Amino acid sequence: MFFHLARYSGNRPIHEQFCDTMRHVKIVSRNSITMRFLFAALLFFASVSVLAGEPAHDILATGSRRVVLFAPDFSVKWEHPAGNVHEVQRLPNGNILFADGRVIEVTPEKKVVFRYEPPEGKEGSYTCRRLPNGNTLIGENFSGIVKEITPEGTVAFELQTQFKTNNQHHRMRFVRKLETGNYLVCHSGDQLVREYMPKGEIVWEYATPSVAFCAERLPNGNTMISSIDQITEVSPEGKTVWEFKKSELPDLHIQSMTGFQILKSGNIAIGCYNAYDGEGKGAGMFEITRDKKLVWAYQKRTDRNMMGVAVQEPKN
């Protein structure tokens, strides 16, 4: 029995590409519609579709139940199993830090060198950042506490945030420590982004139209925020100065926008949760320009929840 495998690219929806897969699967030993369908499904779900161009650099991303390092052609260079992984960071020493309720640091050889685990039955942290002082920033969902944890595993700092939701899965998403020493916290369930001083005083907040997932403070003082259906840049006064809505790319169906990265070019790389609809339309991650043009989009239906994306741009 022989079969043909294709790597798809182009601007057509995935469900149309599946029909092409059916036509191109060639089974020599038996003429069976059932066998053709099964092999077409196998090849289709294993295939990668790339819309528009390709990334300029490697990409570290969260896939479904894995952390994965892609080459620009989306071949897999490295991967590691994970749970419901939201955020990932490649550290200067080459290690990978990721958050899936736990926060784990692994070497390229997949040796665990740092681990945070929440109490059993509790929702842990879906955010993680290694700070310049070597501590690791996390945000516990079950307690609503932002913590800095030393390399030895002791708690160096705690900030009790304020929240209303009773859903311990959605008290926090991404957290950032700002250059001022304040903390920028996405309260996903309350649909709020808040800036806290270290002692807990709220000095800025912004209400989002849906789940507040990721927020980054920009050099100009504005804040970029993802909230599922849109990404918005807001001024310190809370005014919208730029916005991208998922309906603004007519050739790409977008589900839920989550983590993002602002690149040196000003482009934005965006990860998606529940990335494909029932017809197979969608993208796990993509990049756009500031004038809302698509640079590239990654499509592979087995990678449904690509909530974190980190393009590996050179430091200089």
N, C-alpha and C positions, 0 to 999 in steps of 0.2 A: 504494500500500500504506500502510495506517495502523495504528498500534498505540497502546496505552494504557499509560502508565507510572504506577505507584503507589508511594508511600512508605509502608512498612509500619510499624506500631507495635502493640504489644499484648504479651500474655504467652504466645503459642504458639510452639513450636519453629520454627526456620527452615525445616526440611524440609516442615512443614505449610503454611507461607506460600508455598513454591514451588508447591505444588499449586494454591493460590489464584491465583498468577500465571498458571498454565496456563489456568485457567478465564476469566481476565479479558483475556488477550491476544486482540484482535480483528483478524484479517487479512481485509481486504475483497477483495483482488484474487484470492486463491486459497484453497481450502478444503483445506489440507494439514496433516496431523498433524505431519510433520517440521518444516514452517515454524513451526507454533505452538510446538513444543518449543524450537526454536532462539531464537525471539524471547522466549519465556518465560525461558529461561536467561539471555539477554542482560539483560533487565530485572531479573530476580531478583538476579543478581550485582552489578548497579549500584545496587540499592536498599539503603537503610539502615533497619534496624529499631531502634527505641528502646524498651526495656522500662522500665516505671515512669515516672518523670518525666524532666526534662532537667537538665543541669548549670546551675549558677548563673552560670558564667563561661566564657570561652573556654578551650579546652584545647589545649595543645601536646603532640603525641604522636609516637611513632615508629610508622609504618605499615610495610607490607611494601615495602621498598626506597624509603622516603621519610620525610621529616620533614614533619609537617602541622600547621597551626593551624586548629582547628575553632571555629566559632561555637557558642553553646549549642544551636542546632538541628542541629548537625553538618554544616552547609554548610561548604565549604572556603574559608577566608579567605586562606591562603598555603600553599605547599608547596615542597619542594626535594628533588631525588633524592638517595638515599643507598644505602649497601650494607646489610650486616647490622647495622642500627642498633639500639643497645640503650638509650642514654641521651641525653637532650636537656635543654637549659637555655636559657631566655630571659634574656638579660643586661639590666642596667639601661639600657644604651644602645639597646635594641631588637634587637640582633644575636642570632643563634641559634647556640649551641654544641652540637655533637652528636658522638657517638662510634660509629663502625662498624668498628673496627679502626684506622682513622685517627681523629684528632680534628680537627674543622674548625669554624671560626667563619665565618659568612656574615652579610652585612648584609641588611636587608629587600629590597634590590635584587639580592640573590644574588651579591654580590661577596665572594670569599674573602679574609679579612683575617688569618687565623691557620690554620696547618696543621701537624699532626704526622703523620708517616708512619712505620710500622715498616719495618725492612729487608725486602727482597723475600723472599717465602716465609715470613715470620714472622707469628705472631699478635700483633696490636697491642693497643690499648686499647679496651675496651667500656664504659669509664666516663670521665666528664669533669665537672669542676666548676671554675668560675672562682672563685678565692680573693679575699678582700678586698684583698690586696696586688697584685692584677692578674695573678699567675701562674696557670697552668692545671694542675690536678691530673689526672694520668692514672695508669693501672695497666697496665703491659706484661705481657701474658700469656706471651710466649715467654721472658722473662727473670725474671718474678716480681718486677719492680722497680716500686715506686711512685715517680713523679717529679713534681716541680714544674718547669714550664717557663715561662720569662719570655716577655713579649710579643715579644721579639726572637728567640725560639726556642732560647735557651741553657738548659741544665739547671741550675737553682738548687739543687735538692735531690734526693737519691736515698735510697731505703730498700729494701734487699734483704729481701724477705719469705721466710718459710720455707714450703716446700710439699713434698709427696711425689709427687703425680701426675706421670706422664710425658706426659700429654695437655696440650700447650701451649695448646690452645683453652680449657681450663678451669682455669687456675691462679688466675684472678681474675675477679670480676665488679665490683660497685660498690665504690668506695672513698670514704671521707669523712674529711676532716681535722676533728678535734674542737677545741672551744674551748681545751682543755688543750694543744694542739699535738700530741697523739697522733693516730694514724691507725687508722681502723676499716676492716678489709679483709675482703671476702667471698671466701674460697677455695672457689670453686664445686666443683671436682673433689674436693677433700679433705673437703667438707661441713663446713666450719668457718668461724666468724666469729672473727677475732682483732683485738685492740687492741694496736698496737705503739707503743712510745716512739720518738722520732726516731732513736735509735741502734740500734733493732732489737730491744730487749727486749720480750718478750710479757708484757703485764700483765693480760690478760683473754682468755678464749676460750670459745666455746660451740659444741658439736657440733649440727649440724642433721640432720633425718631424711632430707633429700634435698639437691639442689643449693642451696648458699647463694648467693642472688642479690643481695639488697639488705638493708642494715642501716642504721638511723638511731638515733642516740643521742637520747633524749627528755629534756626539761627536768627530769623527776623522777629522772634517772639510769638509768632502765631502757633497754633496747634493743629496738627493733622489727625483726623479721627476716622476710624472705620466703624460703620454701624449697619452691617449686613447688606442693605440695599444701596448704600452710597458711601463715598469717602469725601470728607469735608475739611477744608482748611478754614479755621476760624481765628479771628483776631482776639487780642486780650479782652476786648469789650464784648466778645461773643458774636460778632458779625461775620457772616459768611463771605469769604473773599475768593474762594474757588471751591468747586464741587464737581464730583463725577458720580453720575447715577448709572446703575447697571443697565439701564435701557438705552444708554447713549452709544453703544457699539452694536449697530444693527446686524452685523455679520457674526456676532458671537453672543450666544445665550449664556448669561451669568446668573448663578444661583445666589450664594451668600458670601459676600466679601468679608474677610476676617483679618488675618495678619497682613502687614504690608511693609515694604522697605523703600525708602526714598534713595534713589541712586545718585551718583555724582553728577550725572547728566541732567538731573531734575526729573527723570522718568520715575515711574512708580511700579514696582513689582508687587503683585497682589496674590494672596492665597485664598482659596475658597473652601467652604464647608458644604457637605452634601452637594457635591459639585455638578451632578448630572440629574436631569429630570427623568421621568418615566420613559421618554422617547430616546434617551441617550444624549440629549443636547446639553452642552455645558463645557466647562474647562476647569481643571484642577488648579491652575495658576496661569497668570498672564502678566504682560508688561504693557503699560501705556505711556504715551508722552503727555506733557502738560496740556497740549492742545487736543488731547483725547483721541489720539491715533493708536491703533494696535501695533505693537512691535513684534510680539510673538504670543502664542498661547499653547499650553500643554494639555493634551487630552488623552487620558487613559482611564477607562471606567473603573478599573480596580483601585485606582488612587482617588477615592471619593472625597477624602477629608484632608485636604492639603492646607491646613490652617496657618502654617508658618512657612515663610520663604525667605531665604538669605542668599542673595547673589554674591558670589565670592569676588568682589572687585579688589584689585590691588590696593594696598594702603596708600601708595603715592601716585 
